[in-house]
Amino acid sequence: MKVIVQQLQLAHGVGTVSRAVSSRSTLAVLSNILIKTDEGRLRLSATNLELGISAWIGAKVQDEGGLTVPARTFVDLVSNLPNEEVTLTVDERTQSLNVKCGTLNTDIKGISAEEFPPMPSPDLEEAIPLNIENFKEQIQQVVFAASTDDARPNLTGVHMYFNGNTLEMAATDGYRISIAKSVMAQKVPQNFEALVPARALSELSRIAVDGDETLMIAFPSGRGQVIFHLKDAELVSQLIEGSFPNYSAIIPPSFKTRTVLSTAQLLKACKQTEIIAREGSYIAKLDIQPDDGKETGPQLEISARSEQTGSSEVMVDASVDGVPLLISFNIRYLREALEVIKTPNVVLETNAVHTPGLLRPVGDENFTHIIMPINTAR
């Protein structure tokens, strides 16, 4: 193989795929990046057998071929090359990659491309088109709520439900649930659901660029995989086996108190309170008071106390309908949900001290966040 590429494009491609490199596998080839010519372009791929990413970059292909090289060495080398043309040449006899750029001439020992696990190709005729910008927003609205505890693998994923022309995504760690909906450009032939690792969706959000053409999503039959296809990149992930909680049954059908607040003001108050609350398991109390005829009017007080750090109280202007309530939440959870809400105002709906609260944007029915209260009774 011999190809000539631009350093900036090579660095971008390597950066795209390197996050899928395995760091723990006993198979040496999984610590490598595949470099291979592919129909007039250069393909870069990496996989840990659960997540795989490929990227294609423009290249002047003089000889076909390929090789895998240690990811860490190649990433560090490429990132330190000057912004010039890079010549990559594979010596089949020694299984090494020669890199020439400017005054640099480096040889890297590799492993045959034949030993690299095959990456599946999507059937684009059966793939579902999604708007990249809308899908990335959905991802950001739910992935933060997924669990990071591998002991409960079904909660480390994002539940995707394709229903007609609607895509509903949900994630939970057992203490909160984020639900986001969007309308797709076309209907699916048959309704179905899938549980996709949250990490895979986070990586997809990172490599998908706004302004790109439509993203295609495919679920190869019988493979237990999902493939996301972009113009110059593909991401393949194993699906998570197991059932996802019936989150619709957790959402209260009605609420006794409805509190409308400025999203920016509430977010700022949460960040201020978190400074103290993080020293005490992130517990914060929300004192919701409707208009009781006094001069103060309706208001929300957020407070936190830590034996090590001190205490904090902050008042937030609010419009409150219903009964007063003193309820405790994890303030970090509340802050993370507010950070993905884009509307000027947000509504917090509550019932009682031991029942879930609901947070959603005012004027946007496509996002819902359920947060479980914390029992502070001693």
Order of alpha helices (4+ residues) and beta strands (2+ residues): beta-alpha-beta-beta-beta-beta-beta-alpha-beta-beta-beta-beta-alpha-beta-beta-beta-beta-alpha-beta-beta-beta-beta-alpha-beta-beta-beta-beta-alpha-beta-beta-beta
